[in-house]
Amino acid sequence: MRTLYLRNVPDDVGERLERLAAREGMSLSAFAARELANISRRADNAALLAALPALDVDPASIVRALEEGRAER
């Protein structure tokens, strides 16, 4: 595991992170590590989406179908 040290974190950001960590019963370090792990996974999203086959489906038609299905309920 790596150890990261963050410098120049604005006070308001640090205070918010501390409140969020406390709300979840976590240390600030554990909370920050979890959030950084979640954020880092998003970097792979573009590559994953680019690897999907093109299906030539109009996104607007999908949205319309979803809205129609919800309206039937």
Residue pairs with C-beta under 8 A, 6 or more apart in sequence:
4 36
6 32
17 28
17 31
17 32
18 28
20 31
21 27
21 28
21 30
21 31
21 32
24 31
26 34
